[in-house]
């Protein structure tokens, strides 16, 4: 298994296991997709993720957007 500090030239989307405080690369790749926006996040720029949801976020505001949506009361 690779860690976020393994620097090898891989292309394509990586498969990641998000842990605290780091993530582990399950399948090598150069990026993951933001769960909210779908934007590609290069692994060396990945800073925000959810261990509980096992998903990545492009930046802090996007992570907060997801958290707020999760805690928003359901209409009905």
N, C-alpha and C positions, 0 to 999 in steps of 0.2 A: 504494500500500500504506500502511496506517495503522500507527502504532506505539502502544505502550502509553500514550503521553502525549497522544494525540489524544483529546480529550474531546468526544464528540458524543453526543446522546441517541438511542441505538439500543436496540431491544428484541430479544429472542430470543437464541438461542445463537450465539456467534461461532465462526468457524473460525480457528484460530491456527497459526502456524508458530513453534515454540519454538526459540529460539536462545540463545546465551550472549553477553552477560549479559541480554538482553532478548528479548521475543517480538514477532512481527509479526502484525497482524490481516489475515487474508486475506479473510474475509467478516465484515462488521460485525455486532455483537451486543453485548449487555450482560453476558454471562456465558459461562463454559465449565463443563463438568461434570468433577468429580473422577473420575479413572480407577478409584479404589478404592471410593469410597463412593457415587458418583453424585450427590452434592450439587452444587447450582449455586454457582459461585464468581463473584461479580461481578469484572469485569476489573480494577477499581481495587483489589481486594483480593488478586489473584493474585500469590503470592510464590514458589510452589514448583512446579517442573515438571521433566520429563526431556527433554533434547534428544535423547538416544538413542532413547527410546521414543515421543517426541512426544505426551506426555500430561501433564495437570495434576493437582495434588494440593491438597486443601483446606487442609492445614497441614503443619508439619514432622513431627509424629508419623506422619501418614498416608504421607508420602513415605518415611520410614524403614521403615514397615511393608512397603511395596512393595519397597524395596531388600532388606530381609531375606528376603522371599519369593523374590526373584530369585536370591539366593545360597544358598538352603536346598538341601541335598543331596536328590536325587530318591530316593524309596523304590523298591525293586524289586530 
